[in-house]
Amino acid sequence: MGDNRDLSMEEILASIKRVIAEETPPPAPERRGRAARAEPVREEEDVLELSDPIPAPPPLMSENAAEASRSKLAALAAMREQGALPAPGEGPLEQVVREMLKPMLKDWLDQRLPEIVEELVTREISRITGKHI
C-alpha cells in the first residue's frame, strides 16, 4: 500500500474492520439435536457509516416558549441600545466596589511602585550597557 500517509479514509476503515473481524471469535454453534447452520459473518452490519444521516433530535422547548423567550431578549436588547441599562461593568455594584478599591490601590502603589520602577530601570540600564549595577 505504501506510506501510511497515502491511505484513504476508506482504506483505513476497511483495515480496522478486518482487524476487528479477525479478533472476534465466531459464535458458538447451538446444539439442538441437529447440526446448526453457520451463517456468514456480515462485517458492515454493526458499522455506523459517516455518510448515514443522523435524525434531528426533538426540540428542547415548544415553539411558544421559544418565541416568548425571543421577544423578551429582543426587549432587553432594545433597552440596552436606548441606554436604559448600564453597560457591563458600569452597574451600581461595580461602581461601589471600584470606589472601595481606589484607596487600597493608591496605598499599594505608593508603597511598591518606586521600588518596582527602580528595579526595572536598573535592569534595563544593565542590559543596555552590559554592566551589572
Secondary structure as UniProt FT lines:
FT   HELIX           4..6
FT   HELIX           9..23
FT   TURN            43..46
FT   TURN            50..51
FT   HELIX           63..82
FT   TURN            88..89
FT   HELIX           92..129
//
